[in-house]
């Protein structure tokens, strides 16, 4: 089985998109989704983005960062809202839309806001999170995050495992 997995990963490596939402859906950003009066449209945006990513051959999409919007953000379009509650709600709906379209949603845990993580947990939005250090992996465990957490170099194997199942 291990040999089969190695051959599979070599022939069909995981294709993971990590590009801003407004590069996939023109004129739609995470900030836009977090500013709408009807946050449920985030599901539709995830579904639309997922279909477009699937057409381009992607298996997974890294969704934003688990951080809230602040005044000093270099790229505010890649943040959802100042509220951790709204940020988690948009991410959970967007991720569900991606999954419906056949794209594996992955949360970007390179920046962690504890309140966003707790809010995701309360929504059972426990999609995989990719982090850049063991420290962040341990922090998510301490926060009681129920989803899978991977280091950057492990995520391809995880996606390949899902593709095989």
N, C-alpha and C positions, 0 to 999 in steps of 0.2 A: 504494500500500500504506500509506503514511504517513497519508493522508487517512482510509482505512478504519480504521486503528488509533485515530486521534483520535475518530472517530465512535463506534467501539465503546466506548472508554473513557468517553465522555460518556454513552452510553446504558446501559452495564452496568459501572459502576466496580467495581474489586476490593473485595470485602467481607472485610475482615481482622479476625478476633476477637483481642482482646488482653485477656482477662479471666482471673481466677484459675481454676484447674482446679476448685476446690471450688465455684465458682459454676455450673459445667457439670455435674459429677458430684457430687451431694450426698454429703458425708462422705468424699470422696476428695480428697486434696491431693498436691502433689509430695512433701512431707515424708512422707506416708503411703506413697507408692510407694517412696521411698528407704529406708524402715524395714522393709519386708516381707522375710521370709525368702526368698521366691521373687520375684526381681526381674523374672522373665519376665511377671508379671501386668501390668507396665507396658505391654506391647503391647496387652493386652486393654482397659486403661483408655484408651489412645490410640484404639483402634478404637471403643469406646463413645462417647468424647467426639467423635470424628470424625463418627459417624453423627448425633449430636445437633446438632452444628454445621452439618452438611450440611442437615438438616431446617430449620434456621433461616436458610438461605440464605447461609452463609459459604463462602468459597473457600479461606481460609487461616487458620492459627492460629499466633500467636506463643507459643512454648513457653518459659516461665520465663526466667531469666537464666543466662548461662554463668558462674556463680559457685557456690561451695560455701557450705554453712551455717556460720554463725559465731554466737557468743554474742550479738553486738550487732545481729543482724538485726531490723529493725522488724517484718517479717512473715515469720516462719520457715516458714509453710505454703507459701510460694512458693519455697522452696529444697528441694533433694533430700536432701543428706547432707553430712557434713563431708569425705567422701572424693571427690576429683575423679574417681577411677575409677568409683565407684558412680554419681555424678552423671551422667557421660557415658554409662554403660551404660543407666540409666533413660531419659535423653533419647533415646538412639538407638532403644530399643525403643518408647517412646511415639511418637516421630516416625514410625516404620515403621507403627504402628497407625493413626495419622492418615492417612498416605498411602494405606493400604489402603482406608480409608473414603472416599477421594476429597478429602481436605483437604490442602492444601499446608502442610507444617510449616515454620516459620521460627523460628530460634533468636534470642533477644533478646541482642544483643551490647552493650547499654549498659553492662554491667559484665562485665569479662573476667577470668577466672582462667586463666592460661596453661596450667596442668595439665589443666583441663577441655577446653580447645581441643585440646591434644596428644592426650588420651584419645579425643576424638571422631574425630580424624584416624586414629588407629590402628584404629578400628572401621569406617572408611569411612563414618561418619555425617556426611557432608558436605552437609547440607541448607543452604539459604540462611540467612545471618545478616544481621540488620538492625542497623546501628550508628548512633550519633549524631554521629560525627565522622570526618574523614579520618584522624586520628591512629590511631583504633581500626581503621580499614580497613587502614592500613599495618601495624599491629601484627599483625593476622591474617595478612597476607601474609608478614611476617617469620617468623611461627610455622609457616609452611608449610601453612596451612589450604587444603585443596583445593576447598572449596565456593565458591559465589557469595557475595559480600559486597556489601551495598547500604546506602546512606545512607537514612535514614527517608523522605525525599521521593522516592526512586526505587523503592521496593518495590511500589507500586501498578502501575507500568508493567510490572514483572517478572511480577507475578501475571497481569495482563491478557495478556501475551505467552504465558504457559503456557495460559491459557484458550482462546486462539486456535489453539494448535497441536494 
